[in-house]
Amino acid sequence: MGIIQEETNSVKPKQISNYSIDEHPAIDLNGDIQFDNVSFAYPARPDILALRDLTLVARAGEITALVGSSGSGKSTCVSLLLRYYEPSSGRIPIDGQSMTDCNDNALRQKIGVVGQEPVLFDTTIYENIRYGQLHATKGEIEEAAKQANAHDFIMKLSQQYETIVGEQSVQLSGGEKQRIALARALLKKPNLLLLDEPTSALDNASEKIVQEALECSCAGIGVLASRVIQHTAFSVSGSKLTQRIRAKAFAQLLRQEMAYFDLPENRSGSVCNRLSSEALAIQELLGARLGVICEAFATIGFGFSLGFFYSWLLTLILFVYSICMFLISFFQIRWQAQLNKRSEGIFGQASALAAEVLRNMRTVKQLSIEDKLLQQFSNLVNQTFTVRRNDIIISGLLRGIYWGSQTLLLFMLYWIALIRLEHKQIQANDALMVFAFAAFALETLRFISTLTRQMSSSLSAAQVFFDLFDRTPIIDNCSADGRQLDNFHGQIKFNQVEFGYPSRSTSRVLNQFQLTIEPSQRVALVGGSGCGKSTVIQLLERFYDVTHGQICLDGVDIRELNIHWLWWLLQ
């Protein structure tokens, strides 16, 4: 294998059509894979070759291992096989046919990949496995899970295959994630399986079973294994307010306990959306437009005072109409704010999905699930339209009522004014003064009515931040309260501890767990993947609090200890 770290005058890699569908016929991936004098340099480092004149052959049905130090090009070979990049020179034929002559998606459909750090998406276990083959039946999915030794632990979960894995798979242990990724790869029944230490996170029993499953699955499959793969004041004040809101919101987020971020509505996409778009929604209303609104209300108030002086009857009619329009606008703003709160969760899911796809683009392309993920994103976006459909219709009707009623109001004012002029109950100049003010007031009402949607967005955004600011975390990371043990000896005791993750509260990870660790004693936690070993460490570090029972240090409940002293102690 060629290991290249020296500089050279390499040519730029060729461009790959990342989303081609029918450019080339599908390749028959059943023969030997050959690297024929392949050289490659990453676009970000065009003068440094990652591979120089690499030549190797991976025989069909055999296991070929790439062995070398870190940075020697093992992962680069995998990337070239998956056509994330094109070689700078040389070719990679499969059974004599060049990879450049095949369809990228069709090629990736015949290649299974299991990395050392498996990538799972924030959906159900069933969907994550099905991404390996979108048209697979439930029986085929369960069979792939059984081959990867994942079926048994999945069936023990409260929702079984419908269990949500969580953002970045935080709800699963490392071994569980690895087995699900392996099941996804086996579901493809691939002609080529690329492995990057797929059993590194498994316990001995699971590793043995998975290795046997791999050996059975590799019959007729080539396996390539890598071991180490003028209203300026309002504008300025609005910007400063937004800056303070974002800073305070971020500080408040840092105070929250881990369980807060396990909830679906607090995924990274939703949190980032709050700090960016929702803070901006507040700024848009409290910036220059707030100055315009204040100016409009002040002018209307002064106008009503003059209007009552010139003609109390005409002004009273205009006043009653204005109050009615303000009330309608107020209820419309409140109603739209409720709809915004409902659609916010959907937008958060869409943002989280987009961030997850972009973060794991290589896995998305390798699985050829672009259409599937695009459909999921489109469904989420369409849900927001369903939620707001009635709002759009009612807003259109209210807009028509605003304009139509103003015409009727002017007609009524003119009609009453003519009658009062005829009976000499009002002077013509006084009527003209009221009409001039009425025209201005109605124009102002129209302007304010156009801001109802923006006001509702700002109101719902403000409510989200107020809820965050008012929330008291269960475990306050910034608290300075609590005891510090002067003479800490080191006894740790888990006393009848019960715990379940907040997103899976019905599934107990620990049930009446009892353990005492004496000072200077070394204790090993041994058990199958997903049995709660990592959970014990997280509870000891107070990332979570126990549901029932106690965890004591030298006989003192850790919930009574100063959390910063506890973390310093566990460093």
SEZA-696489 format. One line per field, with one value per residue (C-alpha): z, x, y; residue in three letters. Coordinates in pm, 1 decimal. Last residue first. Example, Ala and Ser with C-alpha at 12.3 -4.5 7.8 and 13.67 -1.06 7.14 Angstrom:
% SEZA-696489
up	714.0 780.0;
east	1367.0 1230.0;
north	-106.0 -450.0;
res	Ser Ala;
END
This chain:
% SEZA-696489
up	3722.5 3963.6 4258.2 4043.0 3923.0 4282.2 4389.8 4101.1 4202.0 4565.8 4753.1 4880.5 4563.6 4614.2 4919.3 5199.6 5342.4 5234.6 4884.7 4848.9 4551.1 4663.1 4571.7 4322.1 3991.2 4011.4 3899.8 3562.2 3449.6 3816.8 3765.5 3955.7 3749.9 3426.4 3544.4 3634.5 3299.0 3117.8 3272.2 3224.1 3057.3 2706.2 2588.7 2811.3 3155.4 3365.2 3588.8 3725.1 4081.8 4221.4 4597.4 4738.9 4948.5 4945.6 4652.6 4747.1 4485.8 4477.1 4169.6 4249.0 3876.2 3644.9 3278.4 3343.7 3035.7 3104.3 3124.5 2774.8 2683.0 3049.3 3078.0 3335.4 3679.8 3995.0 4264.4 4565.7 4739.4 4515.4 4754.7 4695.2 4970.4 4881.7 5208.0 5177.6 5473.5 5408.6 5227.5 5030.7 5082.9 4846.7 4686.8 4416.2 4146.0 3784.6 3672.3 3830.8 3830.5 3806.0 3608.4 3706.5 3398.6 3410.3 3151.7 2916.9 2946.3 2892.2 2582.8 2430.8 2519.2 2341.9 2028.1 2044.9 2079.0 1804.1 1563.8 1656.7 1600.1 1259.5 1161.0 1288.6 1111.4 805.4 1036.9 1180.6 835.8 764.8 1100.7 1016.9 683.9 865.6 1112.6 834.7 640.4 960.4 1051.8 718.5 751.0 1101.2 980.1 680.4 910.1 1124.4 815.5 696.9 1029.7 1220.9 1340.7 1052.0 978.2 628.2 765.0 1017.3 738.1 518.5 806.4 876.6 512.7 487.4 806.5 692.6 350.8 521.8 746.8 453.2 275.0 593.8 632.4 291.6 351.2 696.7 611.0 311.9 534.0 782.5 512.9 400.8 759.1 808.0 506.9 600.1 961.7 849.2 650.2 925.8 1072.4 731.6 590.3 880.8 810.7 451.9 579.2 785.0 489.9 264.9 508.3 523.3 142.8 106.7 351.2 140.5 -186.4 -53.0 81.3 -128.6 175.0 90.2 4.6 339.1 523.8 356.7 427.5 802.4 930.5 638.3 705.3 1080.1 1029.7 785.3 1020.7 1318.7 1118.9 1007.8 1365.3 1488.7 1215.8 1339.0 1699.8 1598.6 1411.9 1735.8 1896.0 1578.4 1586.9 1942.3 1834.4 1542.2 1786.1 2008.7 1709.3 1567.6 1907.7 1918.2 1555.3 1616.7 1932.4 1748.4 1469.0 1718.1 1901.7 1570.4 1474.8 1813.6 1773.4 1417.5 1532.5 1832.3 1601.8 1390.3 1700.4 1893.1 1610.6 1629.1 1988.7 1972.2 1659.7 1822.3 2102.3 1854.1 1648.1 1949.1 2025.8 1658.4 1643.6 1954.9 1825.5 1489.8 1647.1 1875.3 1577.1 1368.4 1655.2 1707.0 1337.9 1380.7 1617.7 1861.5 1591.3 1383.9 1698.6 1842.4 1520.8 1520.9 1860.2 1711.6 1401.5 1567.7 1929.2 1900.0 1574.7 1733.3 2013.3 1769.4 1553.9 1860.4 1991.7 2268.3 2143.9 2130.5 2500.7 2564.7 2592.4 2917.5 3062.3 3042.8 3300.4 3208.1 3318.7 2980.0 2823.6 3061.0 2952.1 2588.8 2658.0 2842.9 2557.1 2292.3 2480.0 2546.2 2177.5 2077.1 2318.3 2179.2 1824.2 1919.7 2110.9 1806.8 1572.9 1817.0 1856.4 1481.1 1414.0 1176.4 960.1 1195.6 1150.4 791.3 656.8 290.2 256.2 -80.2 -58.1 -187.4 163.8 377.9 552.3 725.9 839.0 948.5 1153.5 1321.3 1398.3 1533.6 1767.0 1894.2 1938.2 2129.5 2380.6 2416.3 2465.1 2165.3 2100.5 1880.5 1680.9 1364.5 1353.4 1025.3 793.9 424.2 289.6 -84.6 -264.8 -15.6 125.8 183.7 516.1 627.6 631.6 831.9 1073.9 1122.5 1196.1 1449.1 1604.5 1637.0 1795.2 2054.9 2136.7 2185.1 2413.6 2286.6 2378.2 2260.9 1903.1 1754.4 1827.8 1980.9 1897.9 1886.9 1980.1 1717.7 1686.2 2051.1 2212.4 2572.6 2478.9 2540.8 2177.5 2063.5 2295.1 2138.0 1776.2 1778.6 1737.0 1390.9 1222.9 1434.2 1323.4 960.0 1019.8 1180.7 877.6 637.2 827.4 826.8 450.1 269.7 8.0 164.3 184.6 423.7 535.5 676.1 970.4 1073.5 1006.9 1242.6 1511.8 1502.0 1402.5 1483.6 1238.1 1316.0 1228.3 1354.2 1500.5 1409.6 1072.9 913.7 538.1 296.5 -76.7 -340.8 -293.5 -319.0 -677.1 -779.7 -625.8 -811.9 -1151.0 -1328.7 -1592.7 -1350.9 -1153.3 -1443.2 -1548.5 -1531.5 -1248.0 -1058.4 -1201.4 -988.9 -1210.6 -1206.0 -1150.6 -930.6 -810.8 -793.2 -457.2 -251.9 -497.5 -236.9 -338.6 -324.8 28.9 140.6 -5.9 172.0 500.3 462.8 345.4 572.6 807.1 1115.1 1066.2 835.1 772.6 503.5 544.7 257.9 346.5 54.7 -135.3 -437.6 -436.3 -327.3 -555.8 -478.2 -653.3 -501.7 -723.5 -459.7 -203.4 40.0 -190.3 -59.0 -308.3 -347.1 26.0 51.5 -268.7 -113.5 -306.2 -485.6 -674.9 -798.0 -987.4 -1050.4 -742.1 -818.3 -695.4 -794.3 -918.4 -813.0 -831.0 -1160.4 -1229.9 -1294.6 -1626.9 -1648.6 -1617.1 -1487.0 -1135.7 -1069.8 -734.2 -648.4 -1000.7 -934.5 -1022.5 -1111.8 -858.4 -921.0 -1059.7 -834.6 -834.7 -537.1 -165.3 60.9 294.5 83.7 203.8 -87.1 0.0;
east	-1184.6 -1438.3 -1356.7 -1373.3 -1716.1 -1833.4 -1693.7 -1880.4 -2202.6 -2189.6 -2320.2 -2674.0 -2780.8 -2475.0 -2645.8 -2388.7 -2274.2 -1912.4 -2040.6 -2401.5 -2620.6 -2979.4 -3302.2 -3571.9 -3574.8 -3201.1 -3075.0 -2910.2 -2578.6 -2503.0 -2148.4 -2247.1 -2564.4 -2366.5 -2122.7 -2406.8 -2573.8 -2256.2 -2282.8 -2659.7 -2732.4 -2713.6 -2430.0 -2399.4 -2250.2 -1944.1 -1887.4 -1533.6 -1452.4 -1116.1 -1117.2 -909.2 -1208.7 -1501.2 -1737.8 -2091.6 -2344.0 -2721.4 -2937.0 -3307.2 -3389.9 -3148.7 -3229.2 -3602.8 -3819.4 -4136.4 -3938.7 -3798.9 -3743.0 -3674.9 -3414.8 -3509.1 -3356.2 -3388.5 -3121.5 -3168.5 -2865.0 -2565.9 -2276.3 -1942.2 -1677.8 -1392.7 -1244.8 -1345.2 -1231.3 -1358.1 -1674.3 -1817.8 -2186.5 -2429.9 -2498.5 -2285.1 -2543.7 -2439.2 -2509.5 -2854.1 -2985.6 -3365.8 -3337.9 -3568.5 -3748.0 -3845.1 -3587.4 -3683.4 -4056.3 -3986.6 -3781.9 -4062.0 -4318.6 -4109.8 -4103.5 -4482.9 -4529.6 -4279.0 -4448.4 -4789.7 -4663.3 -4527.3 -4861.2 -5050.5 -4822.8 -5045.3 -5331.5 -5115.9 -5078.4 -5451.1 -5527.3 -5288.1 -5463.3 -5796.5 -5667.3 -5531.0 -5858.0 -6055.9 -5836.0 -5905.9 -6276.2 -6290.9 -6129.1 -6363.0 -6666.2 -6544.0 -6493.5 -6849.5 -6997.8 -7219.0 -7582.3 -7707.0 -7988.2 -7851.5 -7498.7 -7607.6 -7762.1 -7455.4 -7225.0 -7431.3 -7402.5 -7033.8 -6958.3 -7164.4 -6992.1 -6653.5 -6746.0 -6866.9 -6533.5 -6349.3 -6561.0 -6452.8 -6080.7 -6065.8 -6319.8 -6110.4 -5803.5 -6011.9 -6111.2 -5749.9 -5635.4 -5914.1 -5798.3 -5429.2 -5504.0 -5718.5 -5423.7 -5170.4 -5146.0 -5175.2 -4908.9 -4678.7 -4736.2 -4621.0 -4276.8 -4251.7 -4360.6 -4107.5 -3825.8 -3928.5 -3955.1 -3610.0 -3480.3 -3621.8 -3500.9 -3146.8 -3137.1 -2845.9 -2696.0 -2343.8 -2479.8 -2653.5 -2350.7 -2125.5 -2369.8 -2369.7 -2356.0 -2564.2 -2830.5 -2836.2 -2859.8 -3149.9 -3329.1 -3280.6 -3412.2 -3717.2 -3782.0 -3751.6 -3989.4 -4240.0 -4199.0 -4241.0 -4563.8 -4755.7 -4612.2 -4678.9 -5040.3 -5075.5 -4921.2 -5164.6 -5454.8 -5311.5 -5243.5 -5592.2 -5744.5 -5561.0 -5640.8 -6012.1 -5994.5 -5811.3 -6068.7 -6355.1 -6180.8 -6126.6 -6494.9 -6604.8 -6365.7 -6480.6 -6843.6 -6742.6 -6551.6 -6860.8 -7073.8 -6818.1 -6767.3 -6492.7 -6370.5 -6417.9 -6202.1 -5926.3 -5887.0 -5923.9 -5638.9 -5407.4 -5467.5 -5424.4 -5093.2 -4961.0 -5072.6 -4900.4 -4576.1 -4563.9 -4619.7 -4350.4 -4101.5 -4182.3 -4113.6 -3756.8 -3663.9 -3892.5 -4086.3 -3792.0 -3586.1 -3840.2 -3845.0 -3462.3 -3460.6 -3693.5 -3477.2 -3138.0 -3133.0 -3463.4 -3366.9 -3040.9 -3240.0 -3479.2 -3196.9 -3002.1 -3294.3 -3502.3 -3852.3 -3760.9 -3660.5 -3309.0 -3179.9 -3368.3 -3249.7 -2891.0 -2959.0 -3010.0 -2770.2 -2597.4 -2936.2 -2985.1 -2653.6 -2756.2 -3090.7 -2921.2 -2677.2 -2948.1 -3182.9 -2905.3 -2809.7 -3174.5 -3217.7 -2906.3 -3038.2 -3380.8 -3222.8 -3012.6 -3312.5 -3530.1 -3260.3 -3205.8 -3570.0 -3474.4 -1061.7 -823.1 -850.2 -969.3 -1153.6 -1242.0 -1486.7 -1575.7 -1897.5 -1955.1 -1997.5 -1953.4 -2287.5 -2184.7 -1854.7 -2032.9 -2284.4 -2000.2 -1827.7 -2154.4 -2195.3 -1836.4 -1857.5 -2184.9 -2032.5 -1714.6 -1887.4 -1931.5 -1781.1 -1491.9 -1709.8 -1736.5 -1362.9 -1394.6 -1575.1 -1653.3 -1884.1 -1900.8 -2173.9 -2423.3 -2722.0 -2864.2 -3010.0 -2656.3 -2552.9 -2857.5 -2805.3 -2445.3 -2562.7 -2810.6 -2533.6 -2300.1 -2567.5 -2642.7 -2273.8 -2224.4 -2526.2 -2852.1 -3060.0 -2788.5 -2820.5 -2691.3 -3038.9 -3252.3 -3285.1 -3664.4 -3806.8 -4049.3 -3855.2 -3926.9 -4146.1 -4065.8 -3724.3 -3665.1 -3748.2 -3459.0 -3215.9 -3306.8 -3311.4 -2962.6 -2738.4 -2636.1 -2791.5 -3104.9 -3131.2 -3103.0 -3383.2 -3598.3 -3554.5 -3630.0 -3948.2 -4061.5 -4022.8 -3740.2 -3823.8 -3607.1 -3299.6 -3026.6 -3250.7 -3476.3 -3237.9 -3272.5 -3647.0 -3701.7 -3479.9 -3705.3 -3592.6 -3304.5 -3059.6 -2786.2 -2419.4 -2182.0 -1846.0 -1611.3 -1778.9 -2006.2 -2047.1 -2243.2 -2183.1 -2433.8 -2660.1 -2350.6 -2292.3 -2654.3 -2635.5 -2315.6 -2430.1 -2152.3 -1892.8 -1665.5 -1626.4 -1433.8 -1531.6 -1265.1 -1434.2 -1437.1 -1193.2 -1039.0 -833.3 -512.0 -476.8 -631.9 -875.8 -1240.4 -1398.6 -1698.8 -1698.8 -1775.5 -1457.7 -1268.5 -1390.1 -1289.0 -940.6 -913.7 -1000.1 -688.5 -466.2 -161.1 -304.0 -288.7 -48.5 -111.1 -308.9 -573.1 -734.8 -885.7 -1145.7 -1223.8 -1542.5 -1433.9 -1062.8 -935.4 -646.8 -388.4 -193.8 -141.0 55.0 58.6 -217.4 -282.1 -88.9 -8.9 -21.3 -399.8 -464.6 -828.0 -912.1 -780.3 -496.5 -516.8 -298.6 -416.0 -174.9 -451.3 -665.9 -850.7 -1175.9 -1242.5 -1581.3 -1945.3 -2032.8 -2222.2 -2240.3 -2559.5 -2585.9 -2471.4 -2631.6 -2964.2 -2983.7 -2706.3 -2698.9 -2336.5 -2211.4 -1841.7 -1576.8 -1227.2 -950.7 -698.6 -361.5 -71.5 256.1 407.1 453.1 530.0 301.3 224.4 159.2 129.1 0.0;
north	1473.6 1326.1 1555.1 1867.2 1753.8 1708.5 2045.5 2205.9 2027.5 2135.0 1833.4 1773.8 1590.2 1367.1 1214.4 1203.8 867.1 908.4 979.9 866.2 779.4 740.5 562.9 652.9 840.3 910.1 1248.5 1304.1 1452.6 1415.2 1278.4 962.6 941.4 964.1 695.2 457.0 527.4 424.2 77.5 58.3 -278.2 -132.5 -357.3 -660.7 -647.7 -579.6 -277.5 -306.3 -201.7 -90.1 -30.3 256.2 370.1 123.6 89.0 -12.6 -123.1 -175.5 -114.6 -131.0 -118.0 62.4 127.1 127.5 182.3 382.7 709.2 672.4 1040.3 1117.6 836.2 574.3 530.5 322.8 315.2 86.6 245.4 317.3 378.5 545.5 561.1 794.9 927.7 1294.0 1497.1 1849.2 1743.9 2034.2 2100.0 2262.3 2597.3 2757.2 2687.8 2727.9 2370.8 2375.7 2018.4 2023.2 2344.4 2632.6 2758.3 3125.4 3234.7 2949.7 3021.5 3392.4 3305.4 3097.7 3365.6 3629.7 3415.1 3372.1 3748.5 3829.6 3590.3 3734.1 4087.8 3987.6 3837.9 4141.4 4389.4 4440.9 4537.4 4818.2 4973.8 4948.7 5110.3 5394.2 5452.8 5457.5 5716.7 5940.5 5935.3 5994.7 6295.0 6459.9 6374.3 6528.1 6851.7 6862.3 6826.6 7117.9 7334.4 7255.5 7362.9 7121.8 7110.3 7325.1 7074.9 7019.1 7009.0 6744.2 6533.1 6579.5 6479.8 6166.4 6055.1 6142.8 5948.4 5649.1 5636.4 5666.4 5374.2 5164.5 5216.5 5128.9 4815.4 4686.8 4735.7 4580.4 4309.8 4202.1 4175.9 3980.9 3731.8 3686.0 3637.4 3382.0 3178.8 3194.4 3104.7 2813.0 2674.9 2737.1 2386.4 2219.8 2452.9 2366.0 1998.0 2051.4 2155.6 1837.9 1624.8 1798.8 1717.5 1352.0 1337.6 1490.8 1231.0 948.5 1099.8 1145.6 789.3 663.5 480.9 602.4 945.4 984.7 842.9 1097.4 1380.4 1316.9 1674.1 1799.6 1536.9 1603.9 1978.8 1936.7 1696.0 1927.8 2223.1 2022.9 1908.2 2267.2 2385.5 2127.2 2239.6 2602.5 2517.6 2473.0 2787.3 2983.2 2866.7 2999.2 3330.8 3342.9 3326.2 3598.0 3825.2 3765.1 3839.6 4173.2 4257.6 4201.0 4412.7 4691.3 4684.3 4712.0 4999.0 5181.1 5147.5 5283.3 5580.0 5657.1 5665.1 5878.9 6116.7 6175.4 6238.2 6448.9 6693.4 6960.4 6902.5 6526.1 6525.7 6728.7 6474.8 6188.1 6332.2 6355.6 5988.7 5895.5 6084.2 5911.2 5572.1 5627.9 5752.2 5450.6 5218.8 5390.5 5371.8 5005.4 4956.1 5080.7 4799.0 4622.1 4436.8 4315.3 4256.8 4014.8 3812.8 3814.7 3644.5 3385.9 3336.1 3293.3 3175.9 2995.2 2820.9 2706.3 2541.5 2375.1 2235.8 2119.1 1920.7 2075.4 1988.2 1617.9 1605.7 1472.6 1829.7 1892.0 1559.7 1685.7 1958.0 2321.6 2595.1 2619.1 2688.2 2982.9 3131.9 3089.2 3256.7 3543.7 3603.1 3574.3 3807.5 4060.0 4072.4 4102.2 4393.5 4561.0 4526.3 4659.8 4950.4 5038.4 5027.4 5221.3 5485.7 5502.2 5565.4 5830.0 454.3 293.8 -82.9 -67.8 -372.4 -431.3 -719.0 -870.7 -1064.7 -1417.6 -1552.0 -1242.5 -1279.1 -1600.8 -1449.4 -1134.6 -1331.5 -1520.9 -1191.8 -1055.8 -1353.7 -1329.1 -953.2 -982.2 -1223.5 -1018.6 -683.1 -459.7 -114.0 -232.3 -469.2 -258.6 -180.4 11.7 -227.7 -186.5 -459.1 -522.3 -717.8 -587.1 -773.2 -424.8 -536.0 -627.2 -259.6 -154.3 -442.5 -327.7 26.1 -115.7 -324.7 -28.1 191.0 -76.2 -118.1 255.5 286.8 428.2 736.7 979.9 854.1 1182.6 1322.8 1051.8 680.5 696.8 355.0 221.9 -106.0 -191.5 74.6 -24.8 -161.8 -533.6 -615.8 -395.9 -579.3 -912.8 -795.1 -639.3 -945.7 -821.7 -1125.1 -1075.3 -712.9 -821.8 -1073.4 -804.2 -579.5 -864.8 -949.0 -586.8 -575.6 -397.4 -134.4 137.3 -85.0 31.0 316.3 44.2 -3.0 360.6 353.0 57.9 211.5 516.4 865.5 1097.1 944.5 694.9 735.3 466.6 572.6 285.7 270.7 13.1 53.2 -165.0 -130.5 -241.4 61.5 280.4 167.3 227.8 574.8 660.2 528.8 344.4 428.2 615.9 294.0 141.4 -211.3 -485.4 -672.9 -345.6 -91.8 185.4 414.9 615.7 987.5 1254.2 990.4 1104.4 1187.6 1076.3 789.9 521.7 339.6 670.1 739.4 387.7 432.3 768.6 597.8 383.0 669.5 663.8 926.7 704.7 416.6 125.3 -188.4 -228.2 -569.0 -770.1 -1031.1 -1259.7 -1333.3 -1130.5 -1051.3 -708.7 -605.6 -337.7 -61.9 282.9 521.0 795.0 831.0 1119.3 1351.6 1697.6 1986.4 1985.7 2022.4 2144.2 1954.6 1629.6 1469.0 1134.1 890.6 551.3 328.6 70.4 10.5 -312.2 -457.8 -818.8 -926.1 -916.2 -547.6 -548.7 -174.7 16.8 199.8 560.1 906.1 779.6 914.2 1162.8 1331.3 1383.8 1444.8 1405.4 1661.1 1549.7 1586.2 1860.0 1754.6 1687.0 1871.1 1695.7 1731.4 1437.9 1241.1 935.3 583.1 342.8 0.0;
res	Gln Leu Leu Trp Trp Leu Trp His Ile Asn Leu Glu Arg Ile Asp Val Gly Asp Leu Cys Ile Gln Gly His Thr Val Asp Tyr Phe Arg Glu Leu Leu Gln Ile Val Thr Ser Lys Gly Cys Gly Ser Gly Gly Val Leu Ala Val Arg Gln Ser Pro Glu Ile Thr Leu Gln Phe Gln Asn Leu Val Arg Ser Thr Ser Arg Ser Pro Tyr Gly Phe Glu Val Gln Asn Phe Lys Ile Gln Gly His Phe Asn Asp Leu Gln Arg Gly Asp Ala Ser Cys Asn Asp Ile Ile Pro Thr Arg Asp Phe Leu Asp Phe Phe Val Gln Ala Ala Ser Leu Ser Ser Ser Met Gln Arg Thr Leu Thr Ser Ile Phe Arg Leu Thr Glu Leu Ala Phe Ala Ala Phe Ala Phe Val Met Leu Ala Asp Asn Ala Gln Ile Gln Lys His Glu Leu Arg Ile Leu Ala Ile Trp Tyr Leu Met Phe Leu Leu Leu Thr Gln Ser Gly Trp Tyr Ile Gly Arg Leu Leu Gly Ser Ile Ile Ile Asp Asn Arg Arg Val Thr Phe Thr Gln Asn Val Leu Asn Ser Phe Gln Gln Leu Leu Lys Asp Glu Ile Ser Leu Gln Lys Val Thr Arg Met Asn Arg Leu Val Glu Ala Ala Leu Ala Ser Ala Gln Gly Phe Ile Gly Glu Ser Arg Lys Asn Leu Gln Ala Gln Trp Arg Ile Gln Phe Phe Ser Ile Leu Phe Met Cys Ile Ser Tyr Val Phe Leu Ile Leu Thr Leu Leu Trp Ser Tyr Phe Phe Gly Leu Ser Phe Gly Phe Gly Ile Thr Ala Phe Ala Glu Cys Ile Val Gly Leu Arg Ala Gly Leu Leu Glu Gln Ile Ala Leu Ala Glu Ser Ser Leu Arg Asn Cys Val Ser Gly Ser Arg Asn Glu Pro Leu Asp Phe Tyr Ala Met Glu Gln Arg Leu Leu Gln Ala Phe Ala Lys Ala Arg Ile Arg Gln Thr Leu Lys Ser Gly Ser Val Ser Phe Ala Thr His Gln Ile Val Arg Ser Ala Leu Val Gly Ile Gly Ala Cys Ser Cys Glu Leu Ala Glu Gln Val Ile Lys Glu Ser Ala Asn Asp Leu Ala Ser Thr Pro Glu Asp Leu Leu Leu Leu Asn Pro Lys Lys Leu Leu Ala Arg Ala Leu Ala Ile Arg Gln Lys Glu Gly Gly Ser Leu Gln Val Ser Gln Glu Gly Val Ile Thr Glu Tyr Gln Gln Ser Leu Lys Met Ile Phe Asp His Ala Asn Ala Gln Lys Ala Ala Glu Glu Ile Glu Gly Lys Thr Ala His Leu Gln Gly Tyr Arg Ile Asn Glu Tyr Ile Thr Thr Asp Phe Leu Val Pro Glu Gln Gly Val Val Gly Ile Lys Gln Arg Leu Ala Asn Asp Asn Cys Asp Thr Met Ser Gln Gly Asp Ile Pro Ile Arg Gly Ser Ser Pro Glu Tyr Tyr Arg Leu Leu Leu Ser Val Cys Thr Ser Lys Gly Ser Gly Ser Ser Gly Val Leu Ala Thr Ile Glu Gly Ala Arg Ala Val Leu Thr Leu Asp Arg Leu Ala Leu Ile Asp Pro Arg Ala Pro Tyr Ala Phe Ser Val Asn Asp Phe Gln Ile Asp Gly Asn Leu Asp Ile Ala Pro His Glu Asp Ile Ser Tyr Asn Ser Ile Gln Lys Pro Lys Val Ser Asn Thr Glu Glu Gln Ile Ile Gly Met;
END
